[in-house]
Amino acid sequence: MFLANNLKFLRKRRKKTQDDVAFIVEIKRSTLNGYENGVGEPKIEKLIILADYYRIGIDDLVRKDLRKLTESKLKELELARHCNI
């Protein structure tokens, strides 16, 4: 599973702080820090919110190492997710 690394990668890709993202998804910064460091995992409700925020499907967020994808492939995933919402 790549959830922790992907959350951190996507946040940094958007040039957001943990405080920024935590505020948007309505969790504590320390909770998000735990998710990004693999100490904790979000409940399904928060996982959905995080996936929606990053415009990435939950399956991709959890099962793919998004750091290995090209920028164009990431944009393709975001566009596909955006069209499905």
VOPAGU-2260 file (C-alpha; in pm, 1 decimal, decimal comma):
REM VOPAGU-2260
SITE   aa  ch    i         X         Y         Z
SITE  MET   A    0       0,0       0,0       0,0
SITE  PHE   A    1     120,4     346,4     -91,5
SITE  LEU   A    2    -129,9     564,5      92,4
SITE  ALA   A    3     115,0     738,1     326,2
SITE  ASN   A    4     368,8     822,1      55,4
SITE  ASN   A    5      97,6     929,1    -187,6
SITE  LEU   A    6     -66,7    1165,1      60,3
SITE  LYS   A    7     263,3    1335,0     130,1
SITE  PHE   A    8     358,4    1344,8    -238,3
SITE  LEU   A    9      26,2    1492,5    -349,2
SITE  ARG   A   10      30,0    1754,4     -75,2
SITE  LYS   A   11     379,9    1866,5    -168,0
SITE  ARG   A   12     291,4    1859,6    -537,9
SITE  ARG   A   13      19,7    2113,5    -463,2
SITE  LYS   A   14     262,2    2314,0    -249,4
SITE  LYS   A   15      37,9    2285,5      56,3
SITE  THR   A   16     134,8    2250,7     419,1
SITE  GLN   A   17      -7,0    1987,8     647,9
SITE  ASP   A   18    -197,9    2268,2     819,5
SITE  ASP   A   19    -354,7    2369,7     486,4
SITE  VAL   A   20    -476,0    2021,5     398,9
SITE  ALA   A   21    -583,0    1935,5     752,2
SITE  PHE   A   22    -798,7    2248,0     763,9
SITE  ILE   A   23    -960,7    2168,5     427,9
SITE  VAL   A   24   -1042,4    1806,6     516,1
SITE  GLU   A   25   -1134,6    1897,9     874,7
SITE  ILE   A   26    -883,1    1692,1    1068,8
SITE  LYS   A   27    -602,0    1780,5    1305,8
SITE  ARG   A   28    -260,7    1843,9    1153,4
SITE  SER   A   29    -118,1    1573,4    1377,1
SITE  THR   A   30    -371,5    1326,8    1236,5
SITE  LEU   A   31    -267,9    1408,7     880,4
SITE  ASN   A   32      95,4    1378,7     986,0
SITE  GLY   A   33      16,7    1030,2    1114,4
SITE  TYR   A   34    -144,7     935,7     783,9
SITE  GLU   A   35     155,5    1064,8     589,2
SITE  ASN   A   36     400,3     878,3     809,4
SITE  GLY   A   37     207,5     551,5     805,6
SITE  VAL   A   38     132,9     566,9    1177,2
SITE  GLY   A   39    -241,9     580,0    1124,1
SITE  GLU   A   40    -490,0     527,9     844,0
SITE  PRO   A   41    -798,1     734,3     770,9
SITE  LYS   A   42   -1144,7     592,6     810,0
SITE  ILE   A   43   -1327,9     548,3     481,7
SITE  GLU   A   44   -1511,8     880,3     518,5
SITE  LYS   A   45   -1184,8    1076,0     542,1
SITE  LEU   A   46   -1023,3     865,1     271,9
SITE  ILE   A   47   -1305,2     967,2      36,6
SITE  ILE   A   48   -1259,5    1334,3     128,5
SITE  LEU   A   49    -882,7    1313,6      73,9
SITE  ALA   A   50    -926,4    1136,5    -260,2
SITE  ASP   A   51   -1179,9    1398,5    -370,1
SITE  TYR   A   52    -951,8    1681,3    -260,0
SITE  TYR   A   53    -660,8    1545,0    -460,2
SITE  ARG   A   54    -892,8    1438,5    -747,0
SITE  ILE   A   55    -747,8    1087,8    -738,6
SITE  GLY   A   56    -948,4     766,7    -720,1
SITE  ILE   A   57    -927,5     583,1    -389,4
SITE  ASP   A   58    -786,4     276,0    -560,3
SITE  ASP   A   59    -508,8     481,7    -719,0
SITE  LEU   A   60    -443,3     664,3    -392,9
SITE  VAL   A   61    -398,0     339,9    -202,9
SITE  ARG   A   62    -257,0      92,4    -454,8
SITE  LYS   A   63     -32,8     290,2    -694,0
SITE  ASP   A   64     296,6     458,5    -620,5
SITE  LEU   A   65     198,7     795,3    -763,1
SITE  ARG   A   66     555,0     925,0    -723,5
SITE  LYS   A   67     659,2     701,4   -1012,7
SITE  LEU   A   68     405,1     845,1   -1256,7
SITE  THR   A   69     481,7    1121,6   -1501,1
SITE  GLU   A   70     313,7    1457,3   -1454,5
SITE  SER   A   71     101,0    1393,3   -1762,5
SITE  LYS   A   72     -18,8    1059,4   -1623,0
SITE  LEU   A   73    -105,7    1225,5   -1290,2
SITE  LYS   A   74    -305,9    1490,5   -1472,5
SITE  GLU   A   75    -479,9    1215,9   -1667,0
SITE  LEU   A   76    -581,9    1046,0   -1340,5
SITE  GLU   A   77    -705,1    1377,3   -1199,2
SITE  LEU   A   78    -906,1    1452,3   -1510,2
SITE  ALA   A   79   -1060,4    1106,4   -1512,1
SITE  ARG   A   80   -1155,3    1145,0   -1145,7
SITE  HIS   A   81   -1292,4    1493,9   -1203,8
SITE  CYS   A   82   -1515,3    1367,0   -1486,7
SITE  ASN   A   83   -1651,2    1085,9   -1267,0
SITE  ILE   A   84   -1760,2    1308,1    -978,9
